[in-house]
Amino acid sequence: MREVAESESAAMAAIERRVRLLDARVETIAEAVEVLARGLEGSPMAEPEEFRPEEAARRARELLLLAKPARHDG
């Protein structure tokens, strides 16, 4: 009976870690989308050099790459 409880506790801890990881990934994706949207929408008051979709795309990609977890296969 005790082994079952310990196994369930370990499973819950693993699920909680996974949920935290997924939550962080969703936040990063949302931030990347926001960066892309700002870069693409521009502003009537923005100077031409401020409106840089390429820069927004680069920054969004960097955000995603920095947040990408290392894979531990095996």
Summary of the structure (lengths in Angstrom):
residues: 74
radius of gyration: 19.9
end to end distance: 30.7
largest distance: 68.7
contacts: 145
relative contact order: 0.12
helix: 78%
strand: 0%
